[in-house]
């Protein structure tokens, strides 16, 4: 049976290219409201003028790391990423967000991206997120080559947010 042209068009629209690069970004900021603080942390991280598409935590096979300043994200574009975010309105409280990427030994296999946030110092949050990567590779019975991570902490003045992400994009 032959596919109709409208069915073929729908299938073509549903196909999405697999990203082949990733960038690790972080940001922290204060704001008048929690949403303003979050928005300001996105601006601080370099992704504030895009539409974030939160995804689950798989790094495409063979994806290469790039600096966020070396790629051009389209204003208003739909940007796939995995991220950690936390906010607080408790002055003096520490908030931290971190993300870790596990790179497999076998480049034909996917990696993993883990994210974690907490009302604590960054060293604790990063230690946890890095262990999450180790655990994910053990569960998959996959050899881990290396872990790359980025995180940020902030001491709340009035209303603040932190944000750490692995942005997936195309080269």
C-alpha positions, -999 to +999 in steps of 0.1 A: +000+000+000+014+034-010+016+062+016-004+093+009+015+125+004+000+140+036+011+110+057+046+113+043+046+150+051+036+144+087+063+118+091+089+142+077+078+169+101+081+145+130+117+137+122+142+156+143+179+155+136+201+142+164+223+169+180+260+164+175+274+190+199+268+200+235+277+230+257+279+231+295+265+263+309+257+278+343+242+309+357+230+325+389+211+356+397+188+376+419+154+389+408+122+405+421+104+372+418+114+336+415+106+336+378+126+368+373+155+352+391+153+321+370+151+342+338+181+363+349+201+331+356+193+319+320+206+352+307+237+348+328+242+313+313+238+325+277+205+309+269+180+335+281+166+345+247+157+309+237+128+286+244+141+257+265+130+222+257+138+201+288+147+166+278+158+134+295+194+127+302+210+110+272+240+125+253+239+115+216+267+091+205+298+110+194+286+144+205+314+169+208+317+196+235+318+232+224+318+265+242+284+283+243+301+314+228+313+295+198+278+286+186+248+307+176+215+298+192+186+313+173+166+339+193+133+323+202+146+290+190+135+257+205+167+245+223+170+210+237+188+207+270+190+188+303+192+212+333+192+216+370+175+246+386+167+258+421+155+290+436+150+304+470+136+335+489+155+328+521+183+354+526+216+338+535+207+304+522+231+287+497+215+272+465+235+252+440+228+235+406+252+212+388+252+190+357+275+161+348+281+144+315+294+109+312+314+101+281+315+064+271+346+046+261+328+034+230+320+065+210+292+047+191+273+044+224+253+072+240+265+090+271+245+102+300+237+136+314+228+139+351+215+170+368+211+179+405+202+209+426+200+215+463+199+240+491+235+234+499+271+242+488+283+234+453+310+208+464+282+186+478+259+190+448+288+183+423+299+152+443+263+138+441+258+146+404+291+130+394+282+099+414+249+098+396+268+095+363+290+066+376+258+048+388+241+054+354+270+038+336+271+009+360+233+003+354+239+003+317+270-020+320+289+006+299+325+017+303+329+053+314+358+072+298+354+105+316+330+128+335+327+165+326+307+187+350+298+223+357+279+239+385+272+271+404+263+281+439+248+314+451+242+329+485+206+343+484+203+380+491+165+383+486+152+361+458+177+341+437+180+312+413+208+290+400+209+271+367+233+245+351+226+228+318+239+207+290+227+224+258+224+201+228+228+216+194+240+211+158+272+217+140 
